[in-house]
Amino acid sequence: MKSYFQMTPEEREEYKKQVMLNPMHRFGDPEGDIAPVVAFLAGPDSCYYSGQSVIVDGANSIMP
């Protein structure tokens, strides 16, 4: 994936549109948003979780 500064002007506009469609107005960061959830689920603090779906999508799944 290109960085924002490597994108063409058209790609930048599309990127901005996609970001604004997200309820949090940003894309998720793999290390800051996803990894902590994975670490929790893989660790001992999640020992009582059973048969659950954990959705980490910046609230996209609740949008119409």
C-alpha positions as CSV (number, residue, x, y, z in Angstrom):
1,M,0.0,0.0,0.0
2,K,1.2,3.5,-0.9
3,S,1.7,6.1,1.8
4,Y,-0.6,9.1,1.6
5,F,2.2,11.2,0.1
6,Q,2.9,8.7,-2.7
7,M,-0.7,8.7,-3.9
8,T,-1.9,10.6,-6.9
9,P,-4.3,13.5,-6.2
10,E,-7.2,11.2,-7.4
11,E,-6.1,8.5,-5.0
12,R,-5.8,11.0,-2.1
13,E,-9.4,12.2,-2.7
14,E,-10.7,8.6,-2.7
15,Y,-8.7,7.9,0.5
16,K,-10.3,10.9,2.2
17,K,-13.8,9.8,1.1
18,Q,-13.2,6.3,2.5
19,V,-11.9,7.7,5.8
20,M,-14.9,9.9,6.2
21,L,-17.2,6.9,5.7
22,N,-15.7,5.3,8.8
23,P,-17.6,6.4,12.0
24,M,-14.3,7.2,13.7
25,H,-13.0,9.1,10.7
26,R,-9.8,7.1,10.6
27,F,-8.6,3.7,9.6
28,G,-7.6,1.3,12.3
29,D,-4.0,0.9,13.2
30,P,-2.9,-2.8,13.3
31,E,-0.5,-2.2,16.3
32,G,-2.6,0.3,18.2
33,D,-6.1,-1.0,17.6
34,I,-6.0,-4.6,16.6
35,A,-3.0,-6.0,18.5
36,P,-4.2,-5.1,22.0
37,V,-7.5,-7.0,21.4
38,V,-5.6,-10.0,20.1
39,A,-3.2,-9.9,23.1
40,F,-6.2,-9.8,25.5
41,L,-7.9,-12.7,23.8
42,A,-4.7,-14.7,23.8
43,G,-3.9,-13.9,27.4
44,P,-5.2,-15.2,30.7
45,D,-7.6,-12.3,31.3
46,S,-9.9,-13.7,28.6
47,C,-10.2,-17.2,30.2
48,Y,-14.0,-16.8,30.7
49,Y,-14.7,-15.8,27.1
50,S,-16.4,-18.6,25.3
51,G,-18.0,-18.6,21.9
52,Q,-17.9,-14.9,21.4
53,S,-17.3,-12.8,18.3
54,V,-15.1,-9.7,18.9
55,I,-15.4,-7.2,16.1
56,V,-12.7,-4.6,15.9
57,D,-13.7,-2.4,13.0
58,G,-14.0,1.1,14.3
59,A,-17.8,0.8,14.5
60,N,-18.3,0.0,10.8
61,S,-20.4,-3.0,11.6
62,I,-23.1,-0.9,13.3
63,M,-23.5,1.5,10.4
64,P,-26.5,1.2,8.1
